[in-house]
């Protein structure tokens, strides 16, 4: 997976530009990880922020849109092609720097760069 495709929703994800994903349940390959807190549709820089709640003690994680395999608007579920452990071990989400910090984006690209499913 290239850096460009990692930061874009796949053609078969079911993503619709402008869709409101906040509040959708998020499912990793091996179970639920939380709910979408916020998201971006920006071309070449799309992502979702997941509030993991008690699963990782209230941690938020930023996931590149390329990790999304399917969005189901009827069930309000976002499905990912990553495991809970891959998400748990991701670089810490820092709300103040995620939009502007290229080094943070590189760390995430390195962590999520190869699809596991």
Phi, psi and omega in degrees: 000130180278161178302321181297313182286335177295329183258029177219147175289137178292156181300331183260010183287340184083009180289135176244125180307134179084357179296143178266109183262350181305132180092348178294142174290145181242127182244121171280178179301331185242025173135179184289141178238351180146208182228152177292125176270311176206170184203165178227142175254007186305128182303124179078002181211039182274144183201168170231147172251127182250127172273113185277356178057225183283347183302314174237046175053047174079010181292144170255145177231144176258128180239127175300146183302334179292348176276351180275123178263329183203137173244123181249099183292333179291317179269351182057053182230138172249124180255139184245160176256037179228156178273167176301317182296320177299322180286316179301323184270009180292156174305142182301137178282126178239102187307321185290340186242355188293331183279328187251342190271106181292328178295320177297316178298321177297320178298316179294319178300318178295321182288315185260003190304330182247118180296142181261354181228000000 
